[in-house]
């Protein structure tokens, strides 16, 4: 057993080391390299994996489980709310239209309405692993294609809950998948009870994460042993996956919920950094599993059927996405990237098709044929993306490569601004109005095109790349301002600058206090929280309307910001101990209010109408 395991591990890693660098060198990306490695070691080529494929599918399942945990970990409520229109609009449109069209085609080909609906729901999903990995490798996550693709994938992940809940209601006869055995609690229950139990199980998982997980993480934090963060995350993942398995749900769905639960934790970034070394390996194993699961015997026996179904589903999904993108007025190049990237059938189809087979909605031949189509569509995605990038996108003339803007940067300024959306453009206009020119970088091709029409000189490119920063004059510049919206990208940019341009003074935007703490971990002690000044300015206007004098309020606002920034430095040291953090926060708030109150009392120009009434004096003291 031990030698067999070592042999299998050697085979997997050896195949990956041969195929992935070769694929990257040919410009095809690591995803296709892992898929080719899986095909190479699979049962239909070299035969290192048995024909039944049980071992590799165990790896595949664990890869999906861990991949969805990490996706859920990035799903913060604020990000979900920000993308709500894209999630509901683009995501709902894509899933609904795909289910309707694919279901209608399946009906026309002779399937029952139950089977047609099951096929439509399965094929509506896209591969989160392949799409996100490809977009990240090509630095396209922050563009229109990346944002809309991410929104669609989020909706698909959420849609899995009702899809799995509906499946038992489509069952034609009681499931015999376990051969009369009962591996889960729900196998004893009728189909209608399974449909009720699924949302109850989801609610139970959410409740556990809400009330038990935070306490566990705080207890682990007190030990100050970093390895326990990883162990705690794995315990939560495995435990919740086990619970979901008991009630007949997919472990992948359970771990996705676990990731969402941990996304609300203040330890999210620490857990991400601990799990990051495992992420690439696990995703690689998943892609290898997909490659090894391609049933070439079935393809050779029915080549026309398999090829027709595979190309047909890719074409149908791509056309649906193109129409949606056109309706949303996404530029042609970004629309093509999104449509081709999401056109494959996703890894959740393996789960839903298996579930449908267990419920006797699909027969064995249908299941095998559809799984072959699923695996083949995923394997072809990097190829079609490469063809799209090399042959189709250049014809639009709007797609810009990363090298072109770097080569065309012809100015050197003391200030470099990374990110030029609403936050960055306001900053840039203020600097320009005061005679300071800045070299501006942005990674959204649509926004770059619009800003150039508005008269701004903006260069398209990923500011986290060393070569682009160098060509932008980072070696001679004095200050680099990051106005990028993504906290993760800001951390990556800060790391790159500190490594290659240590002389540059970094001024980085932070969404909130906890994102500021992550920057302070990199010894960037002056992050700029985006809502602090706006909140204080609004408070100043409130007091001004109550009769306070503008000059004194200006001094009070400056003092408040200064006190709050000093307090943040002190609280940063206690961020991992919740009790100490809360206690210190209360003391800092009381001290800050007392200092401000004393400043108000000593102000010489607060003796007129601003203090005319006792009520207003009391309100000021409370402030």
Number of C-alpha atoms within 10 A of each C-alpha: 6 7 8 9 10 11 12 17 12 12 16 23 14 13 20 25 14 14 20 22 16 15 17 14 11 10 11 19 22 24 27 27 28 30 29 24 28 30 27 22 24 26 20 18 13 10 13 18 24 14 13 10 15 12 12 24 18 13 20 24 20 18 25 27 24 26 23 25 26 23 21 22 24 20 20 18 12 10 12 16 11 12 18 15 12 22 24 15 16 22 26 17 17 22 25 13 19 24 22 17 17 24 25 16 15 19 16 11 10 10 17 15 15 19 24 24 22 27 26 23 27 28 29 28 28 27 24 25 21 25 26 20 18 23 20 13 12 13 17 20 21 21 18 22 26 24 17 23 29 24 25 28 26 21 23 24 20 16 17 18 16 12 15 24 19 19 22 23 16 18 20 13 10 15 20 14 15 11 7 9 10 12 13 15 12 19 20 12 12 13 22 13 13 24 18 12 18 21 15 13 18 19 12 15 20 18 13 16 22 15 10 11 20 18 13 14 19 17 14 18 18 11 9 11 10 13 11 16 22 16 14 16 21 16 12 20 22 18 16 25 23 17 18 23 19 17 18 20 25 23 26 25 27 28 31 26 27 28 27 23 24 27 22 18 17 17 18 18 18 14 23 18 11 18 17 12 10 12 15 14 14 19 24 28 26 31 32 32 30 28 26 31 28 24 21 18 10 15 17 11 10 13 13 11 14 19 15 13 18 22 16 14 22 25 16 17 26 22 16 19 28 20 14 20 21 13 10 13 10 18 17 17 23 22 25 23 21 27 24 25 27 28 28 33 28 25 26 25 23 20 20 21 25 19 22 25 22 19 22 20 29 25 13 13 11 16 18 18 17 23 22 24 27 29 26 24 24 29 25 17 24 24 14 16 21 16 14 17 17 11 10 14 18 14 11 10 10 15 16 15 13 17 12 12 19 20 12 12 18 11 11 17 17 17 22 26 24 27 25 25 17 12 15 21 17 13 16 23 15 12 14 12 10 9 9 13 17 24 23 26 26 23 24 24 24 18 17 22 15 12 16 12 10 9 8 16 13 23 25 26 26 25 27 19 15 17 14 22 24 16 17 26 19 25 16 15 20 16 18 22 21 25 26 25 19 15 18 14 16 23 17 13 23 23 16 17 21 16 11 14 19 13 15 20 16 21 18 25 24 25 16 15 19 17 20 23 21 20 22 15 11 12 11 17 16 17 21 19 18 17 13 16 15 11 10 17 15 11 15 20 14 12 18 16 11 14 16 21 18 14 11 18 18 14 14 19 17 15 16 19 14 13 18 15 19 12 18 20 15 14 20 17 11 16 18 19 13 16 12 13 17 14 12 16 17 12 13 19 14 11 14 18 17 15 14 20 16 12 15 18 14 10 12 10 14 17 11 11 13 17 15 12 9 9 10 17 14 11 11 18 15 10 12
